[in-house]
């Protein structure tokens, strides 16, 4: 009995899906501190990142896009559409977070999350 190689073709998309799930879980693990922030704290994160003195242009643009996407009530796909309504938020934020954490200088991401978690009075002191 000879193996029919064409029967293995469905494994190609499954392997691609497994790779994508693996990458997303790694990205989500790296960005977990950001995901644990509330919506207001995420916007504050964006504000602090945009005012960071020596930040390259790519992370600045990505932070602005992510903050605007999270702040605006409009989505690419409305949330009332089952499954894919929330999936677009997941995909957009995950991709932006992946590129942002890779383009930031070392330690900037963690330092900014730590500053966002401070109460506003301490945050004003630590900025100056």
N, C-alpha and C positions, 0 to 999 in steps of 0.2 A: 504494500500500500504506500503510494507516494504522497508526500506532503504537498498540499495545494498552497503555494506561496501567496496567492491572491487573498486567501482567507485571513492572512495576517495584516492586511491593509487597515482594518479598523483599529489596530493597535497604534498606528501612527498618531491619530488625533488623541487617543487616550494618553499616550506618552507626552504629547504636547500639553494636554490639560494637567497632567501630573507635574510637569515642569513649572507650569504657570502657578499652580497651587503652592508649590514649594517656594517659588520666588515671592509670592504675595505674603506667605507666612513669615519669611525672613524680613521683608519690608515692614510688616506690621509689628514684628517683635522689636525692630530697631526704632520704630516710631511710636511705640506704646506710650511713652510719657506725653507725647503730643495728643494722642487719642484720648488720654484720661482727662484732659483739660475740658472745662465747660465751654460753651459757645463764646461767652464773653471773654474767657481766658484765652481762647484761640485767637480772637480778634486782638487782644492785648499782645499776644505773642507776635502777631503780624506787625503791630505798631512798633514794638521794640526792635524787631528784626529790620524794619525799614529805616529806623534811626541808628542802627548799628554803624559805627564810623567806617570801618574798613571792609565792608561786605561787598563782594563782587556783584555785578549787575544781574547775573542769571538767578541767584537766590532771591534777590530783591524782587524781580519780576514774578517769580514763582510764588513768593509769599503774598504779594499783592493779588495775584490771580486766585490763590487758594482762599485768602480772606474774603475777597469779593464773592467767590462762589459760595462759601459757607454763610455769608451774611445775607445775600440776596434770597428772597423767597422763590425766585424762579429757578427751575432746574432744566437740564437738557431733556429729561423725560419726567413728567409730573409724578409725584409720589403716590398718587392714587392708582396708578397702573400697577397691578400685582407683580411682585418680584423684581422686574426690571426698573421700576420706579425708584427703589432704594438702591439697586445695584449700580446705577450710574453714579450716585453719590460715593459709593464705596470705591468704584474704579477711579473716578477723577481724583478724589482725595488721596488714595493710595499711590497713584502715579505721581502726583505733584509732590507728595511727601518723599517718595523714593528719590526723585531727581533732586529735591531740595537737600535732603540729608547727605547725598553724595557730593554735591557741589559746595557745601558749607565748609569753611575751615574747621579743623579738629577742635572740638570742645565748645564751639559756638552754640550748637543746638542745645546741648545739655545745660549750658550756662543760661541761655534764654528761657528755657523751661523752668529752671530754678528761680529766675527773677520773676517770672509770671506768677509763680505760686506764692511769692511774698505778698503780704498785705500792702495796699497802695502807699501807706506812709513809709514803709521800709523800702519799697521799690523806688520812690522818689529820692531817697538818700543814696541808694546803691547806684543809681544812674549817674549822679554827679560825682 
